[in-house]
């Protein structure tokens, strides 16, 4: 298998984090420079279908894009440690929180960075109002996660799951626009420190 990766993009970091948590070291990494437009070349588009990173090319030539889909595939091939759920109930709860993490935190923060960091103007036409509204929306959503983390060490289960990875990588990416967790969210601060201290965190940067 080959993973088409980009160290500068947040979604590939999710996959690298999952690989690190699972100790996966038998996948070839191919670096794609998005600032040089390598994700938009005819060769890459023929393989991936869209100009997105990451993309996982399987041994039979099948290519999977979308970071969570790649992580789900890796979970099925490398099932331990479990990140997506051990039974129907736990799987549903993790999926619930993973979707919340992606829709309420990660995606808004990525949009805030894409439309708010000057360096990313090279990749798209920036709209400052998009950055402002998405950053504000993500900040409001922190209340939901802080409340949850007052009940549990991690977001969706008694251990790190894909929900934690999605939430943390989104928040950490937003450091590019100096996004910080407000002081009143002490539960999130505790959780973020625990995530940052994991060995897998260094695989994502």
N, C-alpha and C positions, 0 to 999 in steps of 0.2 A: 504493500500500500504506500501511497505518497500523499502527504498533506501539503497543499499549497497554502502558504502561511504569509502573514505580514506582521512584523513586529510593531508596526505603527498603528495598526487598527485594533479596536477593542474586541470584536467578535472572535477573531482567531485566538485571543488570549483565553477565552472560555475553553476552547478545545485543548490548548496546551495545559491549562490547569487540570482538566479532567485526566489527560494523559499522565500528568505528574502524580496526581492522587492515586492512580491505578498502577503506576510504575511501568507504563507502556514505553518501550524504547526500541521497538522494531518497525517503526514507521518512518520512512524517509521524509525529511522536511525539505520542501522547495520554497525558497523565499521569493515573494512577489513584491516588487517595489511599486506601490500604488501611486507615488508621486511621479514616477516615470511612465505611468499608464500601462504597466505590464499586465494589469487585470482587465484591460480592454483590447488586447491584441487579438487578432483573428484566431490564433492558435489557442489562447486561453478561453475565449468565448466558445470555440468549438468543443472544448472539453467540458466547461462548466455550465454553459448555457446562458449565464448571466455574468456581468462583470463584478462578481462578489468574491470576497475572501472571508473565511477559508473555503477550501474545497478538498474533499477526500476522494482520491482516485483508488478504487479497489483493484485487486489483482486481475479481475475479469474485464476491466475497462470502465465499469460503472463509476460515475462520479456523483458524489453527494455534496450538495451545498446546503447552506443554512446551518449555523453553528450548533443549535440544539439538536437538529436531526443527526448531525455527525456524532455528537455526544451520546445520543441514544444508541446509535449503531455501535459505538465503542463499548457502551455498557453491555450490549448483548454479546459481544465477542470477548470482552474482558470483564466478567460480571462482578469481580471483587476489587476493592471495596464497593459496596452498593451505594449508588448515588441517586437512583430514581425510584426506589421503593421495593420492599420485599413481598408485599401482599397487596390485594386489591385496595384496601383502605389506605394503607400508607402511600401507595402509588398515586392515588387520587389526591391525597392531601399535599404531597410533594408537587404534583402537577398544578394544583391550585395556587400554591405559593410561588412556584416558578413562573407562572403566567403573570401573577401580580408583580413579581420582581422585574420581569421583562417589560411589561406594559406601563407600570406606574413609576419605575425608577430607571432601569437601564436605557430603554429607548428614549425617554425624554432627556436624560442627561447626555446621551450621545448626540441628540439633535442640538442640544444647547452648545456642545463643544463644536460640532460641525458648522454651526451658524454663528459661533461666537469667538472662535480662535482665529487670529489673523492668518496663521500658516495654512489653514484649511481652505482659505479662499481660492487656492490653486486648484482645488478639486471640484468646487461647485459655486454657484452664485449664492452668497450668504444673505440671509434676511434677518437682521437684528431682532425683529419682533418675535421670530420663531425661537431664537435663543432665549429671549427673556421669558416668554410664556412657558416654555418647556422646563426651564430651570425653576421657575416658580411652582409649577405643577409637581415636579419631583420633590421639592422641599416640603410641600403640603403632604405628600404621600409618606414622608418619613415618620409621621405620627403613627400610621398603621403598623409599620415595621417595628418601631420602638415599643409600641404596646405589646406586640407579639413577642419581642425579645425580652420583655419583662417576665414572660411565662416560660421561656425555653432558652437554652444556651444557643441554639441555632434556629434558623427561620422555620423549617418545615418538619424537622425530626430531632431525634436525640443525638444526631451526628451531622457532619457536613453533608449537604446534598447539592444537587444542581441548582436549587433555589438560592442557596448562599453564594454559589459561584457567580450566578447571573447578577445578583444584587451587588456583590462586592466589586466585581470587575467594572460594572457601570459606574459606581461611586468613585472608584479609584481612577478611572479614565477621566472623570470630571475634574481631577486635580489640574488638568491643563487650563481650565478657566478659573482656577483658584476656588473651586467648590469645596466647602468644608461642612462637616456635620455640625449643626448648631449645638451649643453646649447643653441645651435642655434635653437632648436625646442621649442620655447617659447609657441606656441599654444598647443602643446602636454603637456607641463609641466603644463599649466593652467588646461587643461582637466584632467590630472592625479590627480592633487590635488583635483579637484571636485569629481572625482570618489572615491578617498581614503577617502574623508570626508562623503560619504554616509553611513548611518547606515548598509546597506547590506554588505558593505566591510568587516565588522568585522565577518560576518557569514562565510566568506570564509577562515578564517585563524585559 
